Structure formats: C-alpha cells, structure tokens
C-alpha cells in the first residue's frame, strides 16, 4: 500500500475519528439513543482512526486523490 494520506489529512482524520468514537457515549444527544446511530458513529470513527494510522485511504485510491508528498 502506497501512502496517499498527508500529515494535515491524518491529523484531521484522527481528530474526527476520536470525536465520532466518543460522541455516542459522552454527548448525551438524543440521536444516539438508537443503537443503529451509535454503531454507525463508532464504525466510522474506527475507520477514520485506522486510515489515519495506516496513511492509506482506499477511497482516495478509487478517486485518484493523494494528499501526501512523495
């Protein structure tokens, strides 16, 4: 896997991933009373954190996007 996620993109993905992961458990928002919304938020957060850690986003590959310098 060739890295295609740059530093700024990684930091933003990590921050958003942490927010999505924690939101259902700490926010108290009515949206997260549904198990489906909680599951979607947690899964999306984990994906964001994983793509940040691996420096690789499969969707970027599909669309030919690269935010890192080689």
C-alpha positions in Angstrom: 0.0 0.0 0.0 1.5 3.3 -1.1 0.7 6.1 1.4 -1.9 8.6 0.0 -2.9 10.5 3.1 -0.8 13.5 4.1 0.0 14.9 7.5 -2.7 17.5 7.8 -5.3 15.0 6.5 -4.1 12.4 9.0 -4.4 14.9 11.9 -8.0 15.8 10.8 -8.9 12.2 10.4 -7.6 11.3 13.8 -9.5 14.2 15.5 -12.7 13.4 13.7 -12.3 9.7 14.4 -11.9 10.3 18.1 -15.0 12.6 18.1 -17.1 10.0 16.3 -15.9 7.3 18.6 -16.7 9.1 21.8 -19.8 11.1 20.8 -22.3 8.3 21.4 -21.0 7.7 24.9 -20.3 11.2 26.2 -22.5 13.6 24.3 -25.9 12.6 25.6 -27.5 13.6 22.3 -30.9 12.1 21.5 -29.6 10.9 18.2 -27.5 8.3 19.9 -30.4 6.6 21.8 -30.8 4.4 18.7 -28.3 1.5 18.5 -28.0 2.0 14.8 -26.8 5.6 15.1 -24.3 4.5 17.8 -23.0 1.6 15.7 -22.6 3.8 12.6 -20.7 6.5 14.6 -18.4 4.0 16.2 -17.6 2.2 13.0 -17.0 5.5 11.1 -14.7 6.6 13.9 -12.7 3.4 13.9 -12.3 3.7 10.1 -11.1 7.3 10.3 -8.6 6.3 13.0 -7.4 3.3 11.1 -6.9 5.2 7.8 -5.0 7.9 9.8 -2.7 5.3 11.3 -2.0 3.4 8.1 -1.6 6.6 6.0 -3.7 5.0 3.4 -7.3 5.5 2.3 -8.9 3.1 -0.2 -11.4 5.7 -1.3 -8.6 8.0 -2.2 -7.2 5.3 -4.4 -10.5 4.8 -6.2 -10.8 8.5 -7.0 -7.1 9.1 -7.7 -6.6 11.5 -4.8 -3.3 11.9 -2.9 -2.8 14.4 -0.1 0.8 13.4 0.7 4.0 14.3 -0.9 6.3 11.6 -2.3 
